[in-house]
Amino acid sequence: MPYSRNDDLPDQVTDNLPQRAQKIYRKAFNSAYEQYDSPDDRRGESGREETAHRVAWSAVKKEYSKDENGDWKRDRD
């Protein structure tokens, strides 16, 4: 199910990621959810939602990483 607002994201996302990273996650999730509609477009037995979550986390990790305290920080300014 696509997310219309950051507040709708899973707790694991909202409790850990900064607002900008949440926006990246939400947009990537929604895009992947549409893109991987067909099971033929996904790897293995992964479901549509599982695939979209994986894509979303990957998108976040392109700009953010965890610091020494385990907090997500943007890599570039």
N, CA and C atoms as a LAMMPS dump frame, in Angstrom:
ITEM: TIMESTEP
0
ITEM: NUMBER OF ATOMS
231
ITEM: BOX BOUNDS ff ff ff
-5.0000000000000000e+02 5.0000000000000000e+02
-5.0000000000000000e+02 5.0000000000000000e+02
-5.0000000000000000e+02 5.0000000000000000e+02
ITEM: ATOMS id mol type element x y z
1 1 1 N 0.832 -1.181 0
2 1 2 C 0 0 0
3 1 3 C 0.877 1.246 0
4 2 1 N 0.693 2.113 -0.925
5 2 2 C 1.469 3.353 -0.974
6 2 3 C 1.184 4.247 0.241
7 3 1 N 2.141 5.082 0.552
8 3 2 C 2.031 5.992 1.695
9 3 3 C 1.843 7.415 1.189
10 4 1 N 0.839 8.105 1.696
11 4 2 C 0.592 9.476 1.242
12 4 3 C 1.334 10.513 2.081
13 5 1 N 1.664 10.16 3.323
14 5 2 C 2.367 11.094 4.22
15 5 3 C 3.454 10.345 4.984
16 6 1 N 4.457 11.071 5.437
17 6 2 C 5.498 10.447 6.245
18 6 3 C 4.928 9.835 7.525
19 7 1 N 3.897 10.457 8.071
20 7 2 C 3.284 9.941 9.299
21 7 3 C 2.664 8.563 9.106
22 8 1 N 2.403 8.179 7.869
23 8 2 C 1.81 6.879 7.57
24 8 3 C 2.841 5.759 7.471
25 9 1 N 4.12 6.125 7.425
26 9 2 C 5.188 5.137 7.282
27 9 3 C 5.263 4.222 8.509
28 10 1 N 5.86 3.035 8.354
29 10 2 C 6.019 2.129 9.503
30 10 3 C 6.848 2.781 10.61
31 11 1 N 6.581 2.369 11.84
32 11 2 C 7.301 2.917 13
33 11 3 C 8.811 2.771 12.855
34 12 1 N 9.27 1.675 12.296
35 12 2 C 10.706 1.46 12.133
36 12 3 C 11.341 2.579 11.307
37 13 1 N 10.587 3.132 10.402
38 13 2 C 11.083 4.226 9.564
39 13 3 C 10.969 5.558 10.305
40 14 1 N 9.779 5.868 10.815
41 14 2 C 9.568 7.173 11.462
42 14 3 C 10.347 7.314 12.76
43 15 1 N 10.588 6.219 13.454
44 15 2 C 11.318 6.283 14.721
45 15 3 C 12.825 6.414 14.538
46 16 1 N 13.318 6.141 13.338
47 16 2 C 14.768 6.114 13.14
48 16 3 C 15.304 7.108 12.125
49 17 1 N 14.535 7.436 11.123
50 17 2 C 15.048 8.297 10.056
51 17 3 C 14.646 9.749 10.24
52 18 1 N 15.541 10.68 9.865
53 18 2 C 15.172 12.104 9.85
54 18 3 C 14.073 12.341 8.805
55 19 1 N 13.394 13.47 8.908
56 19 2 C 12.271 13.782 8.019
57 19 3 C 12.64 13.684 6.538
58 20 1 N 13.768 14.24 6.145
59 20 2 C 14.158 14.216 4.736
60 20 3 C 14.372 12.777 4.264
61 21 1 N 14.972 11.951 5.087
62 21 2 C 15.181 10.542 4.739
63 21 3 C 13.848 9.8 4.664
64 22 1 N 12.905 10.191 5.512
65 22 2 C 11.569 9.592 5.457
66 22 3 C 10.897 9.92 4.124
67 23 1 N 11.096 11.127 3.655
68 23 2 C 10.515 11.534 2.368
69 23 3 C 11.121 10.712 1.233
70 24 1 N 12.428 10.516 1.274
71 24 2 C 13.101 9.691 0.272
72 24 3 C 12.536 8.278 0.32
73 25 1 N 12.395 7.735 1.531
74 25 2 C 11.864 6.389 1.714
75 25 3 C 10.456 6.283 1.123
76 26 1 N 9.607 7.241 1.462
77 26 2 C 8.208 7.212 1.024
78 26 3 C 8.1 7.267 -0.498
79 27 1 N 8.838 8.178 -1.099
80 27 2 C 8.773 8.316 -2.554
81 27 3 C 9.328 7.073 -3.261
82 28 1 N 10.42 6.535 -2.758
83 28 2 C 10.999 5.33 -3.362
84 28 3 C 10.064 4.139 -3.183
85 29 1 N 9.464 4.017 -2.009
86 29 2 C 8.524 2.927 -1.76
87 29 3 C 7.353 3.008 -2.731
88 30 1 N 6.744 4.175 -2.823
89 30 2 C 5.574 4.346 -3.678
90 30 3 C 5.902 4.052 -5.146
91 31 1 N 7.05 4.501 -5.595
92 31 2 C 7.459 4.256 -6.969
93 31 3 C 7.678 2.763 -7.217
94 32 1 N 8.383 2.11 -6.312
95 32 2 C 8.656 0.679 -6.454
96 32 3 C 7.379 -0.142 -6.339
97 33 1 N 6.466 0.288 -5.49
98 33 2 C 5.201 -0.423 -5.327
99 33 3 C 4.442 -0.46 -6.657
100 34 1 N 4.491 0.646 -7.383
101 34 2 C 3.847 0.689 -8.701
102 34 3 C 4.65 -0.106 -9.735
103 35 1 N 5.961 0.068 -9.7
104 35 2 C 6.827 -0.552 -10.705
105 35 3 C 6.814 -2.072 -10.619
106 36 1 N 6.79 -2.623 -9.421
107 36 2 C 6.878 -4.069 -9.232
108 36 3 C 5.511 -4.692 -8.972
109 37 1 N 4.524 -4.241 -9.698
110 37 2 C 3.158 -4.737 -9.586
111 37 3 C 3.074 -6.221 -9.954
112 38 1 N 3.741 -6.592 -11.016
113 38 2 C 3.689 -7.967 -11.506
114 38 3 C 4.73 -8.84 -10.803
115 39 1 N 4.337 -10.054 -10.392
116 39 2 C 5.304 -10.971 -9.777
117 39 3 C 6.489 -11.284 -10.691
118 40 1 N 6.294 -11.199 -11.992
119 40 2 C 7.379 -11.459 -12.939
120 40 3 C 8.482 -10.407 -12.861
121 41 1 N 8.152 -9.238 -12.321
122 41 2 C 9.126 -8.152 -12.199
123 41 3 C 9.952 -8.238 -10.914
124 42 1 N 9.59 -9.142 -10.015
125 42 2 C 10.264 -9.255 -8.718
126 42 3 C 11.198 -10.455 -8.694
127 43 1 N 12.145 -10.412 -7.78
128 43 2 C 13.079 -11.522 -7.618
129 43 3 C 12.485 -12.584 -6.7
130 44 1 N 12.678 -13.809 -7.066
131 44 2 C 12.256 -14.93 -6.221
132 44 3 C 10.785 -14.871 -5.865
133 45 1 N 10.517 -15.165 -4.614
134 45 2 C 9.139 -15.198 -4.116
135 45 3 C 8.76 -13.923 -3.369
136 46 1 N 9.556 -12.879 -3.502
137 46 2 C 9.292 -11.632 -2.794
138 46 3 C 7.942 -11.047 -3.19
139 47 1 N 7.226 -10.567 -2.192
140 47 2 C 5.957 -9.914 -2.441
141 47 3 C 6.17 -8.479 -2.879
142 48 1 N 5.118 -7.897 -3.355
143 48 2 C 5.168 -6.523 -3.861
144 48 3 C 5.598 -5.543 -2.78
145 49 1 N 5.001 -5.642 -1.606
146 49 2 C 5.318 -4.718 -0.519
147 49 3 C 6.737 -4.936 0.003
148 50 1 N 7.142 -6.185 0.14
149 50 2 C 8.507 -6.488 0.6
150 50 3 C 9.535 -5.905 -0.367
151 51 1 N 9.297 -6.072 -1.647
152 51 2 C 10.204 -5.522 -2.66
153 51 3 C 10.267 -4.006 -2.564
154 52 1 N 9.126 -3.369 -2.399
155 52 2 C 9.083 -1.905 -2.301
156 52 3 C 9.845 -1.419 -1.07
157 53 1 N 9.734 -2.128 0.063
158 53 2 C 10.481 -1.738 1.266
159 53 3 C 11.987 -1.873 1.034
160 54 1 N 12.397 -2.926 0.365
161 54 2 C 13.829 -3.098 0.074
162 54 3 C 14.357 -1.969 -0.806
163 55 1 N 13.601 -1.616 -1.817
164 55 2 C 13.995 -0.525 -2.709
165 55 3 C 14.077 0.786 -1.93
166 56 1 N 13.101 1.012 -1.058
167 56 2 C 13.072 2.255 -0.273
168 56 3 C 14.282 2.364 0.641
169 57 1 N 14.631 1.278 1.34
170 57 2 C 15.806 1.32 2.213
171 57 3 C 17.074 1.558 1.394
172 58 1 N 17.141 0.952 0.23
173 58 2 C 18.298 1.153 -0.637
174 58 3 C 18.426 2.619 -1.051
175 59 1 N 17.305 3.244 -1.357
176 59 2 C 17.317 4.662 -1.738
177 59 3 C 17.811 5.538 -0.594
178 60 1 N 17.375 5.239 0.611
179 60 2 C 17.822 6.005 1.785
180 60 3 C 19.325 5.838 1.977
181 61 1 N 19.814 4.623 1.819
182 61 2 C 21.234 4.338 2.061
183 61 3 C 22.158 4.974 1.027
184 62 1 N 21.596 5.464 -0.07
185 62 2 C 22.414 6.185 -1.057
186 62 3 C 22.796 7.568 -0.551
187 63 1 N 22.008 8.129 0.368
188 63 2 C 22.287 9.477 0.884
189 63 3 C 22.553 9.522 2.378
190 64 1 N 22.173 8.482 3.089
191 64 2 C 22.306 8.46 4.545
192 64 3 C 23.047 7.218 4.995
193 65 1 N 23.72 7.343 6.143
194 65 2 C 24.337 6.189 6.791
195 65 3 C 24.271 6.411 8.293
196 66 1 N 24.476 5.342 9.029
197 66 2 C 24.444 5.447 10.482
198 66 3 C 25.784 5.957 10.994
199 67 1 N 25.73 6.844 11.975
200 67 2 C 26.963 7.331 12.584
201 67 3 C 27.375 6.385 13.71
202 68 1 N 28.404 6.77 14.439
203 68 2 C 28.932 5.904 15.504
204 68 3 C 27.93 5.66 16.631
205 69 1 N 26.915 6.508 16.736
206 69 2 C 25.87 6.334 17.758
207 69 3 C 24.661 5.56 17.229
208 70 1 N 24.708 5.188 15.963
209 70 2 C 23.6 4.459 15.363
210 70 3 C 22.494 5.343 14.824
211 71 1 N 22.755 6.666 14.773
212 71 2 C 21.778 7.609 14.224
213 71 3 C 22.015 7.79 12.732
214 72 1 N 20.932 7.928 11.968
215 72 2 C 21.041 8.144 10.535
216 72 3 C 21.413 9.59 10.254
217 73 1 N 22.502 9.776 9.521
218 73 2 C 22.989 11.102 9.151
219 73 3 C 23.2 11.166 7.645
220 74 1 N 22.963 12.335 7.084
221 74 2 C 23.152 12.522 5.651
222 74 3 C 24.642 12.518 5.333
223 75 1 N 25.007 11.806 4.283
224 75 2 C 26.415 11.702 3.89
225 75 3 C 26.929 12.957 3.213
226 76 1 N 26.065 13.622 2.449
227 76 2 C 26.46 14.817 1.697
228 76 3 C 25.642 16.008 2.153
229 77 1 N 26.215 17.17 2.002
230 77 2 C 25.491 18.402 2.331
231 77 3 C 25.019 19.104 1.093
